[in-house]
């Protein structure tokens, strides 16, 4: 197995953890901005795929 494949496999295994982190960070940022009265149109979020 090539080294790149091993790293990709490990990332794919951990991706649900990264997705949960992305969701939590998004929600925290949204709440913090609202709490201090900063208006925003939207906040985008994404968890990178193994291919990117």
C-alpha positions as CSV (number, residue, x, y, z in Angstrom):
1,X,0.0,0.0,0.0
2,X,1.4,3.4,-1.0
3,X,1.9,6.0,1.7
4,X,-0.6,8.3,0.1
5,X,-3.3,5.6,0.3
6,X,-2.6,5.0,4.0
7,X,-3.0,8.7,4.7
8,X,-6.2,8.9,2.7
9,X,-7.6,5.9,4.4
10,X,-6.9,7.4,7.8
11,X,-8.5,10.6,6.8
12,X,-11.6,8.8,5.5
13,X,-11.8,6.9,8.8
14,X,-11.6,10.2,10.8
15,X,-13.8,12.3,8.5
16,X,-16.9,12.0,10.7
17,X,-14.8,13.6,13.5
18,X,-13.8,16.4,11.2
19,X,-17.4,16.9,10.0
20,X,-18.6,17.2,13.6
21,X,-15.8,19.7,14.3
22,X,-16.8,21.7,11.3
23,X,-20.5,21.8,12.4
24,X,-19.5,22.8,16.0
25,X,-17.1,25.5,14.8
26,X,-19.8,26.9,12.5
27,X,-22.4,27.0,15.2
28,X,-20.0,28.5,17.7
29,X,-19.0,31.3,15.2
30,X,-22.6,32.0,14.4
31,X,-23.6,32.3,18.0
32,X,-20.6,34.5,18.9
33,X,-21.3,36.9,16.0
34,X,-24.9,37.1,17.0
35,X,-24.0,37.7,20.7
36,X,-21.9,40.7,19.9
37,X,-24.4,42.1,17.4
38,X,-22.3,41.6,14.2
39,X,-24.7,41.2,11.2
40,X,-23.7,38.7,8.5
41,X,-25.4,37.4,5.5
42,X,-24.2,33.8,5.7
43,X,-21.4,31.7,7.0
44,X,-20.3,28.8,4.8
45,X,-18.8,25.6,6.0
46,X,-17.3,22.5,4.5
47,X,-15.1,19.6,5.5
48,X,-12.6,18.8,2.9
49,X,-12.8,15.5,1.2
50,X,-9.8,13.1,0.9
51,X,-9.6,13.9,-2.8
52,X,-9.0,17.6,-2.2
